[in-house]
């Protein structure tokens, strides 16, 4: 059996930056063990699988070790493949997901704007394991449905952080967001997810479901320009709209081919 596959760098206009995701196009769903094996073989932070549906596509995301409830950059990559590689002739694509409901992506020139749920974080007390894992004490700590978020004073602290992945993996959460005000944008962030097989995710769309409502409140504005200051880096254009967030970015095609399973 052969499956069309694309590798796309998301949240960037050029290859070798942003966050790479694999996008696999299926006619019908395969066994979960096969999907997980493909994601492990791809060895990227996320592999997206799409199956045509009456309204658009059913969409699932897998890291090399597990399925996840929501992934931003692989959704952006999936939309990019349909719009720019497969000739989707409408301005909107609808994705049906198993845990995060209906997600839409709208094409606005070379920008693709995703409509995701807002996930405002709730404050929690700082704790020693998190401080030791990050190597620095955050000013504030917040929790969301899946992740912890640590807030710092400066972009430099976030960009230069070298956390202890073995300690981060002991935390009871999907991943850890670190964030601060940006020097040349509204805010910056990084995302660490060693527990789900992703030591550092280059650009994390789903984390911005948490970051956008937080920074919209802190900065008293609903339109935000964000950067993820990982080694590869990425740029996101964000908007808070009531209980939803709009996350827009560009993408670039790196690879197109077929896989055999």
N, C-alpha and C positions, 0 to 999 in steps of 0.2 A: 504494500500500500504506500502511495506517495502523497505527501501533504505539501501544498504551497506554503513557503515560509519567507518572511521578510524580517530583516533586522533594521530597526529605526532608532536613531538618536533623537530623543525627545527633549523639549525645552531648550533647543538651540537651533540656530540657522545653519550650522556647519557640522560635518562629521568629526569624530574624535573629541567631541565635547557633549555636554548634556548627559542624559541617562539612556543607555541602550536597552531596548526591549525587543524580544522576538514576538512576532505575530504569526500564528498558525491558523490557516483557513480550513475548516472542516465542513463536510456535508452533513454529518450527524455526529453526535457525541460518541467518543470512544470511552473505554473503561478508564476510570480515574487513575488506575495504576499506570496505564499507558501515558496519560497526560502528565503525570508526575515524573515518569521516566524521561519524557521528552524535555521537560523543564530542567531536570537534573543534567541531561546531556548538553543542553544549551548553556547552562551554567551562567546565566545572567540573573540579575536581581529579580526579573519578572519575565515570564512567557505568557502571552495572552492567547486564548483560544476562542475563535468565533464560529458560530453556527448560524446560518440564515434563519430569520424568524418572520412572521407576517408583518411586523412593524419595522424591522431592521435586522438586528443581530442579537443572539444570546451571547453573553461574554463571561468568561471566567479567567482568573489569573492565578498562576502558580510561581512560587519561588523555587529554587532548586530542592527544597525540602518539604514544602507545604503549600496548600491552597490558602489564599488570603481573601478577605471580605471586600477589599476595595484597593484599587491601585490607580493612581493618576497617570503616571508617565506611560504605562502600557495601554491605557485607554486612549491617550493622545496618539500614541503610535498606531493603534488600531484604526482610529479615525483617519490618520494620515494615509495609511495604506488604502483605505477605501476611497478617499477623495482623490489622491494623487497617483495611485498605482492601479486601481481597479475601476476607475471611471464612474464613481458614484455621482449621479447627476442631480442631486438635490443639495440644498444648503445645510440641511440638518441630518444627522444620523442618530437613531435611537438604539441604545443598548439596554437590554434587559439582563439584570444580574440577580444572583441568588440571594445575596445578603444585603445589598445596598440599593435595591429598587431599580427604578428606571433612571438611566443617565443619558443625557443628550450632549452632543457635540455639534457646534455651529461653525461653519467655515466663514471667516471674515478676511478675505484676501489670503495672505500666507499665514495668518493667525488662526488657530483652532481654539475655540472657547468651550470649555467643559462646564456643565452645570452639575454640581455635586452638593450633597448635604453639608450644611454647616454643623460643626461639632465643637461648640464652645467648651473650653476646658474649665475645670473647677480647681480652686486652690487646695493645696495640701502642704503639710509641714515638710521642710527639707529633712533629709535623713542621711546618716553617715555613709551607707553603702553607695548611694548615688554620688555623693561628693568624692569618695575615694575612687569610684569608677571613672568619673570625669576628670579627676585631678585638680578640680577647682570647685569652690562652693558657689552654687548659683544664688542670685539675689532672691529668686522666687521659684517655686516648683508647682506645677499644675498636673492634673490627671485628666485624660480623656477616656473614651470607651476602650481604646486599644493601647495608647501610648502614654508615656510620661513626657512632660515638657519642662526644661530648665531654662530660665531666663537670665541673661548676663548683661553687663554694662556696655560692651563694645564688640564691634565686628572683629577686631583683632583677636580677642579672647576666643571667640567662636572659631575663627579661621585657623588658629594655631593649636587648638586643642588636640591632644593625643590620648584618647581615653583607653582604659584597660578593658579590652573586649571580654575577657573571661569574667570580670566583675559585672559588666553590663549584662551579660547573658544570665546572671543570677537574678536579675530584676523581674518581677512578675508583670510583664507587659510585652506587647509585640515589639516595640522599639522606643528609642529615646530621641526626642527632638531637642536640640539646643538652638537658642535664638538670641538675637540682640538687635538694637537699632542699627541700620545700615549707614555706612559713610556716604554712599552715592545712590542709595535707594531707601525705601521706607524701612525694610527689615531684611535681615539675613538669617539663614538657618543651616543646620546640618542634621542628618538623620542616621542613627546607628541602630541596626537590627540584627545583632549576632544570633539571637534566639531563633530567628526564622531563616538563618543561613545567609544574611546580608550584613556583613560587618559594617560597611558604610554604603548607603544608597546615594548615588551621585545627585539626583534631583527627585524629590518625593512629593508628587501631587497630592496624595491622600493626607500627608502631614499638614498641608495648607488648609484642609478643612478645619483644623484646629488653630493654625497660625492666623488665618485671616480674621476670624471673629475676635481673637485676642488683640491683634494689632489695630484693627478698626476701632476698638474701644479705647485702647491706649493712646492712639494718635488722633482720635476724633475725626476720622475720615473713612469713607467706604471704598474708594478707589486706591489701590496700593500697588507699588512696584516692588518686587521681591527678587532676591538672588539667593541661590543655594551655593555656599562657598566651599564646596567639596573640591577635590583635585580637578575633576572634569568641569565642574561649574554648570550653572543653568540659570535661566531668566524666566520669570513668571509675571504675568500681568493679572492682577486679582481685583475682585469686586465682591463686597458683601451685599446680598439682596435678601433681606429678611432672614428666613431660615435656610437659605441656600448660599453657596459661594460660586462665583464664576472664576475659573482658572484658565487663562489663555497662554498659549505659547506656540513656538514654531517647532518644526522637526525636519530631519534630514535622513534620506535613505542611504543606508550603508551596504546592505546585502539583499539580494533576491535569489531564491532558489527553491529546491525541492528537498524534502527529507523523506527517508524510507524507513517505515516501521513494520 
